Amino acid sequence: MTTPLRLGIAGLGTVGAGVVKIVQRRADLLAERTGRSITISAVSARTRDKDRGVRLNDYAWEDDPVTLARRDDIDVFVELMGGSDGPAKAATEAAIAAGKDVVTANKAMLAIHGQALAEAAEAANRVIRFEAAVAGGIPCVKALTEGLAGNEVQRVMGVMNGTCNYILTRMESAGLTYDEVFDEANALGYLEADPALDVGGIDAGHKLALLSSIAFGTRVDFGAVELEGIERITITDIEQARDMGYRIKLLGVAQMTGRGLEQRMSPCLVPAFSPLGTLEGPTNMVVLEGDAAGQIVLQGAGAGEGPTASAVMSDVLDIARGIRVSTFGKPASALVTATAAQASVPAPFYLRMNLLDKPGALAKVATVLGENGISIDRMRQYQHDQATAPVLIVTHKTPRHALDAALTAMSGTGVVEGDPVAIRIEAV
Amino acid sequence: MTTPLRLGIAGLGTVGAGVVKIVQRRADLLAERTGRSITISAVSARTRDKDRGVRLNDYAWEDDPVTLARRDDIDVFVELMGGSDGPAKAATEAAIAAGKDVVTANKAMLAIHGQALAEAAEAANRVIRFEAAVAGGIPCVKALTEGLAGNEVQRVMGVMNGTCNYILTRMESAGLTYDEVFDEANALGYLEADPALDVGGIDAGHKLALLSSIAFGTRVDFGAVELEGIERITITDIEQARDMGYRIKLLGVAQMTGRGLEQRMSPCLVPAFSPLGTLEGPTNMVVLEGDAAGQIVLQGAGAGEGPTASAVMSDVLDIARGIRVSTFGKPASALVTATAAQASVPAPFYLRMNLLDKPGALAKVATVLGENGISIDRMRQYQHDQATAPVLIVTHKTPRHALDAALTAMSGTGVVEGDPVAIRIEAV
């Protein structure tokens, strides 16, 4: 048995407390598995006097996470504070400068500053690990970085925001509106303080940007992720999708195309009986497609004390075992800047619009689609009592830019009320 | 860039050729990811003159894999010959003795000799890696050994023989008998030379024994795996299961119970809409349950050139990256000998039997069940023209030994024709 691996933990929320519990309760098991005992030297959090359900008396306390990060008696700085900048970033930088390895669950920080932090870590011969930042307890960062290391990755997909998947599946099962389920989720404490992080797709977009970087050897570029939230999804969309054999998911897709790297986080229709289509509630799913391995599907809890702490510990134990892999699977200097492609891969789309009850209205819409090279696979117009008629169209495969042109032209026809809803149908 | 990592590959079947292709085609990518170039020094196979679709001229040829394993110009011995003993074992032992790391896809060898080989490797400070031995392209060995290293594992389950899952799902979708689909699978080359390896559950049992060892820190004990094949499953069973909301899978389950380690590979009914229940064709699925992570589900191709070669390369690249983990996740000396528990965890069972058309026949069966403490959840007796009537019973939870006692007693009643079929219903 060599010397212990000593942790300094900054952030003692649910996940931090979960990590402390595992270190305390599974000490023997962890030591046997890694050949080193795992200890905690010091902890830090915003408030000291708070019952977190774990005994902290044996650990030094630091009010300032930066001070914690620099302590001589820690080997690994475990960053569980969150936030892309501020204390999390300052302490992470301080830890690296002080020669510590870093384990973090902070997707926002890495999605924004991942390249700079990876470069700093590698210059200092330290590692940054972030299994807990993506899809909670699912070991997907490891599966992609190491398990599929022999593959040219072709596509990465994921349902990586449990709250959005909860909202969408709950709307479907309970027949509630988006607003009703949103309020319910809020009351249950499922939403971030800024709900746009969840329902706007930002949080899931951060995760996608991290997986993209590993998959394609590109510098993390969260700014290039096309983001679309779930706010405009209605029960009608969910029901219509189901009738046609689909379900709606907030799906992240990253793929390298001839035009560059396409990254998007948006509601998509996926086949109801595909693994993604069967996903219920807050569960996460990550789909990795490699040229050799084919499609690998990983499913598990995307959040919560146990699953996220499990992922943090996976990184800590890797470090204890001497496993040292570049932050994004290649040296930071070898990561290339990808050209961002605006959703160039053609796909079928689901369109929903309200047509004014005028003669020739449907013909005008169909003409606009035809003029933009978009052919119609299926169309339904529903009975209606009001002045507008709901119309649903499923197109054949079309590039997004052609669809956008058609949608713009449609609003000029004077027969469409409001903005049509357009949802991509992803082949999975 | 440090020195290259030099491979010696023994076995040039589908998987071996697939590994050579990846090394040749992805040389730059692999070097960038690991910081070392991956080269092949020498290869070996039973016959030299055979078109394998890859260029081998640059590599030394060895007729004898043992000689290959000892060559000075290899760092890693890649064993892809198969077979639990014979050349595979001899060459693996020779490689370890000569100070080489070993990557193998050989589940049979490790299921039988895993402990001895792990001890030898650790004594020589070498590693044995076997991602490709379990569930093809799915990085499940890594997920369990490293991804869930912070967990006390509670249960491991898996559908890990693609041929059996193909047979069962094909019987269902085409309405064919077991014998018909067996012949079809044989004609398609899906079956091992000895079909009992597939349909008897042996191959999948080997894989389960390996996962068990990692999960529970126990010495591999394939002999303790309760094996039951799929040969007795009929279309009737599949249809009845479906009617009740279940599907039949050849399912491996390993869990530590109060009575010891339970390992079984047997047909089970699983809920049709669970991940395991939705699995189609030759796809594999591994389910890992940890105390912190909860349930992690991994799905992918369980066989084939690309997926298996991807798994082999994952191990090779780990070695190139300096990742060195004990064979079964703990030092071999720390693995304990588990008490083998005979399926002690109670479960509901599906029973099918043919009752002779005698007054009181059903009452006698029900009485036998009651006398053994087994209560009936559901029962169906079908119309019949012959002298026997098919009867289906779903029991409430019962220990297997009570069921076995009841089945024995039933055959003494003189009202049951032949042996009843009993299939466990696994909660997943």
Interface residues (C-beta under 8 A of the other chain):
Chain A: G18 I22 R26 L29 L30 E32 R33 T34 G35 E131 G137 I138 P139 K142 A143 E146 G147 L148 A149 G150 N151 E152 G217 F273 P275 T278 G290 D291 A292 A293 G294 Q295 I296 V297 L298 Q299 G300 A301 G304 G306 P307 A309 S310 A311 V312 M313 S314 V316 L317 D318 R321 G322 I323 R324 V325 S326 G329 K330 P331 A334
Chain B: G18 I22 R26 L29 L30 E32 R33 T34 G35 E131 G137 I138 P139 K142 A143 E146 G147 L148 A149 G150 N151 E152 G217 F273 P275 T278 G290 D291 A292 A293 G294 Q295 I296 V297 L298 Q299 G300 A301 G304 G306 P307 A309 S310 A311 V312 M313 S314 V316 L317 D318 R321 G322 I323 R324 V325 S326 G329 K330 P331 A334
